[in-house]
Amino acid sequence: MLTIVAIIASFIGVAALVGGVAMYVRRDVAGTLEDRLDILAGAKTAPNAAGRQLDASVLASPLEETRGQLEQLLSRLGNSKRFLEQADSPFDASRLFMICVMLASTGVVIAVVVPAVPMVMAPALAAGLGICPLFWLSFRRKRRLKKFGKQLPEALELISRALRAGHSLASGISLVAEEMPDPIRKEFQRCYESQNLGVPLEEALEEMSVRVPNLDLRFFVTAVTLQRQTGGDLAEILDKIGSLVRERFKIWGQIQALTGEGRLSGIILLALPPALFVVTYRLNPDYCTVLFTEPMGRHMLIGAIVMQILGALVIRKIVDIKV
């Protein structure tokens, strides 16, 4: 009976925590929207110059850029908005934070409820589950940027053919947005819509290169900027950039084939100690509990984790060859 009460209390506590964070994050956004509606409806007036300046700033700021205090705090720690854009994340920073908190709380609840999991594993379990969304977004971002890089040579050749057919550069960018799949379609469409709204084409391309950290895309943007300033055959330049990118992909594939053995060895060596620990703990829990209860065992465990991290970094440095 006591166990059931503890489970229910833990669930209610986690739900209350997540709900409180959500209300705190969204409170400023709702207040800003209400202020806009009041100003537009004439229900709120500016009593002085400071109030008029505040009202003007409320009306001038776009709706999609209204952020809560939590998102502002996360933006100080790093450019989380750009990271989420590059990963094409369906969540914003505040929702991602709440998901991490929920998963971390779930880890603590699992350590409390499941008898087979020792309480000393609660912090590690909470940290492991809480950081899972970040690993997922990092994998999603890496896969999206890799796919963008593979699509770029074909997009450059498509723009080159459009230029030779007599179309403008903006029409070539629009053609890429219409004919090619995501993720390059989305980025080029955003660039085309920006220049349609009055943004200079060079500036729109520069913003796209900032959103997508790809070296080949930077070559394309630089070539377009120089051509529009000094002149020249842009179609020929794009053909050369496209062929250069394809040759780099060929060299990269050869390097991946040559370093495949080293990468597989690194995966096995890094996965073997945790797998062996799980098997040993399953067969003889008392033998492994010493690592958590004794001071020397904790020091050995910390040393093993540090050595694992150093080994992973060294193996990655060996097999990661820049092209």
N, C-alpha and C positions, 0 to 999 in steps of 0.2 A: 504493500500500500504506500509506503514511504517513497519507494522508487517511482511509482506512478505520479505522485504529487510533485516530486523533484523534476520529472520530465515535463509535466504540464507547466510548472513554474518557469523552467528554462525556456520553453517555447514562447510563453507569454512575454518573458523578458526580452528575448531576441526580437520578437515582433514589435514590441513597444520601442525598442532602440532604433530599429529600421524606420518605423513610422515617424519617430521624432526627428531623425536626421532628414527624412524626406520633407517633412513640414518646414523644417528650418531652412533647407536649401531653397525650396520653392516659395517661401514667404515673400522675399524681396521681389521676385518676378511678378507675383500676383499683385503686390502693392504698386509696382511700376505701371502695370497694365491698367489698374483701377485709376491711377492718377491721370493717365492719358485720356481715358474715357471721360473723366470728370472735366478735364480741361477742354476737350473737344465739345462736350455738351454744355459748357458754360457754367457748370456747377461749382467750379473752383477758379478763383481769380488770384492774381499775383498782388499781394499787398505792398510790396516795395520792389526795389531794383533787384535785390537778391532773389526774391521770389520769382520775378519775371525771368531772370537768368536760369533759375532752376526749371521753370516750366518750359522754357525754350529748349533746354538740354533734354528734357524728357520727351518732347515732341520730335526733336531732331534725331535722336538715337534710334536705329532700326530695331524692329521687334525681335529679329532673330539674334541680335547681339546682346540682348538683355540677359545678364548672368547673375547667378546667386553668389553669395559670399564664399561658398565652398569651391565653386569653379574659379573664382578669382584667386583663392588660396592655392589651388592646384596649378594655376597658370604661373604663379610665382616660382613653384618648385621646378617647372619645366614647361615647354610648349606642348601641353597635353592636347590642345585643340588640333594642332598640326599632326601630332602622332595619330590621333583618332581619324583624321581625314585621310592620312596615308594608308591606314588600315581599313578604310571604308567601314568604320564601326557603326553598328546600328544604335549605339548608346552614346550619350554625352558623358562628360567627365563626372558629373554628380551621380548619375545612375550607375556608372562603372564603379564609383567608390562605394555606393550602397550595396552593389552585388558582392564586392570584395568583403565588406563588413558582414554580410549575411553568410557567406561561405566560411569566413573565419569563425563566426559564432557557431555555425554548424559543426566545425571541427571540435570546438570546445564541448558542445553538447554530446558529440559522439564519444569523446574521451570520458565524460561523466557517466553516460548511460551504459556503454558497452563494457562489460567486465573484463574482456580479453585485452583491452587497451589500457595500459597503465596511465595514471594521471600525469606522470612526468612527461608523457608524450603530447600532452594537450597543447603547449605552446608551439611545438614543431608541427603538429597536425593543423592547428589554426593558421599558422603562417603558410604552410604548404597549400591549403585550400584557398586561402585569401589571395595568394599570388597567382593562382591558376588563370584568372581572366587576363592578367597582364601577359602571361606566356602565350595565351591563345591569341591576343591581339598582336603580339610581336610576330608570331608565326603567320598570322593573316597579313600583316603589313609586308613581311619579307616575301611571301608568295605573290602578293599583288604587285610589288615593285619588280619582281623577277619576270612576271608575265608582261608587265608594261615594257620592260627592256627587250623582250623577245618580239613584241609587236611593233616596236619603233622602226626597224628597218623597212618593213612593209609599208608603214605609214609614210615614211620619207619618200619612198619610191612612188606612192600614190600621189603625194603632193607634187613630186617632180613631173609625173605624167600630166597632171592637171595644169601645171605651168606651161608645159610644152603645147598643150591643147589650146592655150590662149586664156585660161582662167587666171584670176588674181590669186594671191597667196591666201587671202581670207576665204575664198571659195574652195581652195585646196584643203584648208583646215576644216571647213564645213563638210567637205566630202569624206574626210577621215571620220568625223563625228557621225556621219550617216551610214557608212559602209562597214566600219570595223566594230568588233565587239568590245565589251568592257575588259579591262579598265581604261584603255587608251581612248575609247569613245567618250567616256564621261569627262576626262580631262580636256580633250580637244573641244568638246562641245561647250564646256565652261569657258574656255579661252575664246571661242567664237562668239558666244553670247556677251562676254565682257566687251569685246571690241564693237559689237553691235550697239551696246549701250553708251558708247562714246569714249571708252578707254583706248588709248593708242595701242596699236597692235604690238609694238615692241614691249610696252609695259604689260600687256596681257600675257605675252609669251614669257616674260620674266617672272610674273607671278606663278605661271604654270611650272617653271623650272624650280621655283622655291617650294611649291607644293610637292613636287616629285623629285627627290634627290637622285637624279640619274645623270651620269657623266655624259652619255651620248646625247641626251636631251639638251644639256648645257652647250654642247658643240652646235647643235641645231639652232638654238636661240642666238648664240654668238654669231653664227654665219648669217642668219637673217638680219640681225642688227647691223653688221658690217656691210652687207649687200645693200641695204636700204640707205646707208649713209654714203657709200662710195660707188655703188653700182657693180655690175657683173652678172654672170650667168648663174642665177640661183638654182636652176634645175640641175646643172652639172655639179654644183657644189653638194646638193642633196644626194645625188647619185653616188658621189665619192664617200660621203658620210655613211650612207647605207651599206655600201660594200665594205667599208672599214669596220662597221659594227658587226657584219656577218663574219668577217675574218676573225674578229675578237672572240665571237661565240665558238668558232671552230677550235681556236687555241684553248679556250676555257674548257671545252668538252674533252680535249686530249689531256689536259691537266687533271680533270676530275677522274678520268680513267686511270691515270698513273698514280694518283693519291688515294684511290679507293681502298687499297689494302691498309694504308695508315689510318684512314677514317674508321674502317671497320674494327681495327685493333683498338683504337681509342674508345669506341662505344663499348666493346666487350670489357676492357679494363676498367672503365668507369662504372659499368653496371654490375660487375662481379661482386665488389664488396657489399653494396646494399642488399643484393640478392642473397649472398651468403649469410648476412646478418639476419634476414627474415627467416631463412630456413633454420638457422641455429636457434633463434628465439622460439620458433615453433616446436622444435624438438626438445629443447632444454631451456625454459624461460629463466630459471634461477642462474644459469651460467651467464646470460646476457644482462640480467638486472644489475650486476655488479658495475657495469659501465655507467649506470645512472645513480647508483646509491653511494658508491665510494668516490672520494676526491680524486684518487689516481685514475679511476675509470673514466670520470668526466674529463680529466685532462687528456687522456688517451683518445677519447671520442672527439674532442675538439681538434686535437692534432690530426686525427684521421680525416676529418672534414676539411681542414685547411690543406692537407696534402692532396686530397681529391680535387679541390678547386685549382690548386697550382698545377696538378697533372693535366687537368682539362685545358687550362690556358696554354700550357706548353705544347700539347698535342695539336690544339687549334692553331697555334702559331706555326707549327711545322707544316700542316696540310693546307693552310690558307695561303695560297699563292695568288697575288694580285696580277690581273691581266690588263 
